[in-house]
Amino acid sequence: MNRVAIVVLNWNGADIIGKCLYSLKKLQYRNFQIVVVDNNSQDTSREVLQKMEKEFGDLLHVIYHHTNSGFDGGVNIGIHYALSHGFDSVALFNSDAEPDKKWLGYLVDILKTKKEVGIATGLLLHEDGKTIDSTGDWYSKWGLSFPRSRDQKSNIIPESGYVFSASGGASLYRVELFKDIGIFDEDFFAYYEDVDISFRAQLAGWKVYYTNKAIAYHEQGGTSKKIPGFTIKQTFRNLPLLFIKNVPAPFLIPIGFRLFLAYWLMLFNTIRHGSFHHAFRGWLESIYLSPAALRHRFSIQKRKRVSNKYIWSIIWKDLPPEQSGLRKFRALFGVKS
């Protein structure tokens, strides 16, 4: 029976972590342990978690980290714990989310029945259940990543099937996958690291599967909204890293050209919205981190076990739906894709 470590990252989440953990406690699939990694919270999280440790007993294990190492560094601590304690798979779950009681069981079933699948993800709804947060993620030929089905009405749910990427907020990963391709890249700190590991998995021959039966509810941005400008900075910081590391050589020019155009148009657009300083800082950090990303690229591409044709077949062939400004700019030149 698949033994699962459910890794939950907490940072100054004393007001939300209890609700999340109580919802996980109600899961019908019982062969799991909740592993909370506290990222050096400065609120009352330690007191809250210490009380819950006593209440939950062996079901809950809390690791108190001495620094805030971001999403990637935090979940990697939990993954290392799972690897060293004989777990078969690792579920990542956001502290601002709640699962349906059957959520984990459906994801475990996917890994059990589909041996080629290294990552299973589900239907992540917004907390009111009326609209969709994501059904996985796409990577587009414009070098931009975006959530599948974001903000669509939940009365029309996409069919289950293979997808490009899984959301790091509520997905299940085989331990064998981490042993094969490595864990999350801590250079990302937060944002796009889930697409990065899914891209690496796809290149190495693993598949990512979405099932609409595994349902969870998410308060979008429940943690990141505590830091003004954080999402913008991380977007401009990490998009180039995602491209440098993972895009196969034949697609570097066509995707790179589009990404260059989109990136700078988006950057200049932040001037109009008063967030240029966040975006500019992200750009500078991407320059600093690019040499390391390039070094990672050599090992990632060397490990590639699938054809370039396959990778191209699973890439989104248009701009992300929300990029209305880029769509208008593109239309000025009569370009359709």
RAZIHU-V341195 format. One record per residue. N is the residue number from 0. RES is the residue in one small letter. PHI is phi in radians with two decimals (* if undefined). NEAR is the number of other C-alpha atoms within 10 Angstrom. Layout:
BEGIN
((N RES PHI NEAR) (N RES PHI NEAR))
END
This chain:
BEGIN
((0 m * 7) (1 n -1.11 16) (2 r -1.64 17) (3 v -2.01 25) (4 a -1.75 29) (5 i -1.66 25) (6 v -1.59 28) (7 v -2.10 26) (8 l -1.63 29) (9 n -2.17 26) (10 w -2.50 21) (11 n 0.89 18) (12 g -1.96 22) (13 a -0.99 19) (14 d -1.43 12) (15 i -2.18 16) (16 i -1.13 23) (17 g -1.10 17) (18 k -1.04 14) (19 c -1.11 17) (20 l -1.18 21) (21 y -1.11 13) (22 s -1.20 14) (23 l -1.19 22) (24 k -1.07 18) (25 k -1.53 13) (26 l -1.01 17) (27 q -1.25 13) (28 y -1.23 17) (29 r -1.85 13) (30 n -1.52 15) (31 f -2.60 21) (32 q -2.32 20) (33 i -1.50 23) (34 v -2.05 25) (35 v -1.65 26) (36 v -1.89 23) (37 d -1.58 25) (38 n -1.55 24) (39 n 1.01 19) (40 s -1.08 18) (41 q -1.91 11) (42 d -1.72 13) (43 t -1.65 12) (44 s -1.01 21) (45 r -1.05 18) (46 e -1.10 11) (47 v -1.09 15) (48 l -1.22 22) (49 q -1.12 12) (50 k -1.15 10) (51 m -1.25 18) (52 e -1.03 15) (53 k -1.16 10) (54 e -1.28 11) (55 f -1.46 14) (56 g 1.13 9) (57 d -1.18 10) (58 l -1.17 14) (59 l -2.14 20) (60 h -2.19 21) (61 v -1.96 19) (62 i -1.95 16) (63 y -1.66 15) (64 h -1.55 15) (65 h -1.46 10) (66 t -2.38 12) (67 n -1.56 15) (68 s -1.73 18) (69 g 1.33 18) (70 f -1.08 24) (71 d -1.15 21) (72 g -1.11 24) (73 g -1.15 28) (74 v -1.20 28) (75 n -1.10 20) (76 i -1.07 19) (77 g -1.15 25) (78 i -1.16 26) (79 h -1.03 12) (80 y -1.06 17) (81 a -1.11 22) (82 l -1.13 18) (83 s -1.54 8) (84 h -2.09 10) (85 g 1.29 12) (86 f -1.32 19) (87 d -1.57 16) (88 s -2.66 26) (89 v -2.22 26) (90 a -1.72 27) (91 l -1.74 23) (92 f -2.45 26) (93 n -1.23 24) (94 s -1.22 26) (95 d -1.78 24) (96 a -2.28 25) (97 e -2.42 24) (98 p -1.64 24) (99 d -1.14 16) (100 k -1.11 17) (101 k -1.74 16) (102 w -0.92 25) (103 l -1.19 29) (104 g -1.03 17) (105 y -1.17 19) (106 l -1.20 26) (107 v -1.09 22) (108 d -1.05 12) (109 i -1.12 20) (110 l -1.16 20) (111 k -1.26 13) (112 t -1.66 9) (113 k -2.12 12) (114 k -1.16 11) (115 e -1.40 14) (116 v -1.51 21) (117 g -1.70 24) (118 i -2.40 28) (119 a -2.02 30) (120 t -2.30 34) (121 g -2.27 26) (122 l -1.57 27) (123 l -1.76 29) (124 l -1.71 27) (125 h -1.17 20) (126 e -1.06 17) (127 d -1.45 10) (128 g 1.34 16) (129 k -1.52 13) (130 t -2.32 19) (131 i -1.65 25) (132 d -1.44 26) (133 s -2.87 23) (134 t -2.22 28) (135 g 1.83 31) (136 d -2.39 23) (137 w -1.88 23) (138 y -2.09 25) (139 s -1.74 21) (140 k -1.28 24) (141 w -1.64 23) (142 g 1.28 25) (143 l -1.90 24) (144 s -1.80 22) (145 f -2.75 20) (146 p -1.25 20) (147 r -1.19 23) (148 s 1.18 21) (149 r -0.94 19) (150 d 1.24 14) (151 q -1.27 16) (152 k -1.13 14) (153 s -1.39 17) (154 n -1.37 10) (155 i -2.16 9) (156 i -1.73 14) (157 p -1.03 15) (158 e -1.14 11) (159 s -1.16 15) (160 g 2.92 10) (161 y -1.29 16) (162 v -2.30 21) (163 f -1.27 24) (164 s -2.52 32) (165 a -1.88 30) (166 s -1.35 28) (167 g -1.24 25) (168 g -1.43 23) (169 a -2.91 31) (170 s -2.42 27) (171 l -2.08 27) (172 y -2.09 26) (173 r -1.19 21) (174 v -1.09 21) (175 e -1.04 13) (176 l -1.10 18) (177 f -1.09 19) (178 k -1.16 10) (179 d -1.46 12) (180 i -1.94 17) (181 g 1.69 13) (182 i -1.73 18) (183 f -1.26 21) (184 d -1.40 19) (185 e -1.29 16) (186 d -1.14 18) (187 f -1.29 24) (188 f 1.15 19) (189 a -2.86 22) (190 y 1.44 21) (191 y 1.26 24) (192 e -1.17 24) (193 d -1.26 22) (194 v -1.22 23) (195 d -1.04 25) (196 i -1.24 24) (197 s -1.19 25) (198 f -1.09 25) (199 r -1.07 24) (200 a -1.11 26) (201 q -1.07 23) (202 l -1.09 25) (203 a -1.49 19) (204 g 1.75 15) (205 w -1.43 20) (206 k -1.97 21) (207 v -2.07 22) (208 y -2.19 25) (209 y -1.88 26) (210 t -2.06 22) (211 n -1.38 18) (212 k -1.47 18) (213 a -1.52 23) (214 i -1.90 23) (215 a -2.45 24) (216 y -2.14 21) (217 h -2.25 24) (218 e -1.51 16) (219 q -1.01 16) (220 g 1.28 10) (221 g -1.04 14) (222 t -1.76 16) (223 s -1.15 14) (224 k -1.22 11) (225 k -1.27 10) (226 i -2.09 8) (227 p -1.00 11) (228 g 1.39 15) (229 f -1.11 16) (230 t -1.07 18) (231 i -1.12 19) (232 k -1.04 23) (233 q -1.19 22) (234 t -1.10 22) (235 f -1.27 23) (236 r -1.33 30) (237 n -1.74 25) (238 l -1.01 23) (239 p -1.10 22) (240 l -1.14 25) (241 l -1.05 25) (242 f -1.16 21) (243 i -1.03 21) (244 k -1.25 22) (245 n -1.99 23) (246 v -1.21 24) (247 p -1.06 19) (248 a -0.92 10) (249 p -1.09 11) (250 f -1.85 14) (251 l -1.08 17) (252 i -1.29 11) (253 p -1.10 12) (254 i -1.32 18) (255 g -1.07 18) (256 f -1.10 15) (257 r -1.13 18) (258 l -1.12 21) (259 f -1.00 14) (260 l -1.13 13) (261 a -1.11 20) (262 y -1.06 20) (263 w -1.32 12) (264 l -1.16 14) (265 m -1.14 17) (266 l -1.12 20) (267 f -1.16 14) (268 n -1.18 15) (269 t -1.19 17) (270 i -1.09 13) (271 r -1.13 9) (272 h -1.70 8) (273 g 1.31 9) (274 s -2.11 17) (275 f -1.08 19) (276 h -1.13 15) (277 h -1.21 21) (278 a -1.14 25) (279 f -1.12 19) (280 r -1.11 15) (281 g -1.09 22) (282 w -1.10 22) (283 l -1.08 13) (284 e -1.17 16) (285 s -1.14 23) (286 i -1.12 13) (287 y -1.10 12) (288 l -1.56 17) (289 s -1.06 19) (290 p -1.01 13) (291 a -1.16 14) (292 a -1.09 20) (293 l -1.14 16) (294 r -1.13 12) (295 h -1.10 16) (296 r -1.00 21) (297 f -1.04 12) (298 s -1.28 12) (299 i -1.14 20) (300 q -1.23 17) (301 k -1.14 10) (302 r -1.46 15) (303 k -1.01 17) (304 r -2.06 13) (305 v -2.08 13) (306 s -1.41 11) (307 n -1.10 15) (308 k -1.07 9) (309 y -1.14 11) (310 i -1.05 16) (311 w -1.11 16) (312 s -1.22 10) (313 i -1.82 16) (314 i -1.59 17) (315 w -1.13 19) (316 k -1.62 14) (317 d -2.47 14) (318 l -1.20 23) (319 p -1.00 21) (320 p -0.96 12) (321 e -1.41 10) (322 q -1.48 12) (323 s -1.18 11) (324 g -1.12 13) (325 l -1.12 15) (326 r -1.13 17) (327 k -1.17 11) (328 f -1.08 13) (329 r -1.08 15) (330 a -1.14 12) (331 l -1.05 8) (332 f -1.78 8) (333 g 1.21 9) (334 v -1.61 9) (335 k -1.70 9) (336 s -2.49 12))
END
